[in-house]
Every structure is written in structure tokens, then in C-alpha cells.
Amino acid sequence: MANKKVKKQKNKDAEDFVKVDAYMIPAPQAEMYRVLREAVAEDLIEELSKQYPEVKRMTDQDEGEAIVAFTETSQEALRIYLNPTNISAAQKARDKDQMDKFIEHYFN
């Protein structure tokens, strides 16, 4: 009998998360995360387009979606994954109008 309760709890826990890209996000936060993620992606594309001739959204099977900047010779110069950690850090940078500093972090 106790095993059934544990199983039900595990199923309920799994339902409390929503997959966004390659990441499981708590269901109550998923929609806000999607909106924030899209805003960050657009800001990154805008900022990187000032420095690079080509900027794309690309998907990696393991790491999920990323914003990738390419040089004039089509060499990859920079890749920023749209994972929860980067989205959080980018949001803080956006709030302080410091997206350029956030991007600089990926050069070091």
C-alpha cells in the first residue's frame, strides 16, 4: 500500500514541471520563463548583430537552443546557450542595461 502512495507522489512531481527547450521548468514559472527567455534571446541577437555579420538561433541536442554569432568568414565566434542559468544572468544584465557586459563574459 505504501508503494502506491510513493508512485502517485512521483507521478504528481513529474506533472509539476514543464519542458521548455531542453530544460524542465516548474509549471507555475514556465510561462514567465518562456516570455523572459524570448526577450533575452531577442536582446542577445540585437546586441550581437552590432558586432557580427551573422547571428543565428541554433539548437544543440544536449544543451538546447543557443544564440550563435559568426565572423565574416563564417567561423563561430560566440555561442550563448539559452539555459536557465544564462537566462537569469542575462535578465539581471538587462535590468541594469548591461547586456554588453554580459556578452563580454563569454569572451573570457
N, C-alpha and C positions, 0 to 999 in steps of 0.2 A: 504494500500500500504506500509506503514512504517513497518508493521508487517512482511511482506515478506522479506524486507531487513534485519531485525533483524534475522529472521530464517536462511537466507542464510549465514549471518555472523557466527552464531552459528555452522552451519554445516562446514563451512570453518575452524573455530577454532579447531573443533574436528579432522579434517583431518591433522592438523599441528602437531599432536602428534602420536607417535608410542608406542604400549605397548611392553615393554621389561620386562619379568618376570611379576611381579605384579605392575609395575610402568609405568606411562605414561611419555615418554621422548620426548622433542621437536624433530620433524622429522629431522631437519638439524644436530642434535647431536646424533641421535640414533645409527648409525653405529659405530661411535667413542666410544660411551658409551659401546656398546656390546664388542668391542675389549678390552677396558680398564677393563671392568667387568670380562672378561675371564682371562686376565693377572693377575688381583688381586686375583681371585679365585685360580688360579694355584699357585701363590706365597703363599697364605694362607695355601693351602694343603701341600705344600713343607715345610713350616716353622713349621706347627703344627705336621707334621709327625715326626719331630725330637724329639718331646716331648710326643706324644701319639701313642699307638699301632694301633689305628684305626681312620681314618679321612674320612668323607663322605660328599658328597653334598646331601642335603635333601631339600624337598620343603614343605613349610607351606602354606596352602590355603590363609591365611590372610596376612602374611608377605613376602611371596615369598621364593626364594631359599636362603639357608644358607650353610655355611661350619660348620660342627659339628665334634668335637673331643670327643673321648670316652676313658675312662680309661681301664686298663687291665680287670676289672670286667664288662665291657660293660656299665658303667654308663656315662651319658653325662657329660662332663667336661666343655665344652665351645661351644657356638653357636654364629656365626657371620653372620648376615644377609647381603646379597649382595644387599643392598638398595642404592639409590643414595648418601645418606649422608656418609655411611660407605665406599663406593667406592671412594668418593672424599678424605676422610681422609686417606684411605689406599694408594691412589696414592701419596699423599704428603709424607707419610712414605716411600714408595718405592723410591721416588726421593731422599730422604735423607738416603737411605739404613738403615731404622729404622723400618722394619716390626715387629721385636721383640717387640719394644716399643708399636707399635700399638696394638699388640695382648695382651700385659700386661694390657692395658687399660681395657680389658674385664674381668680381674680377680678381679678388684676393684669395 
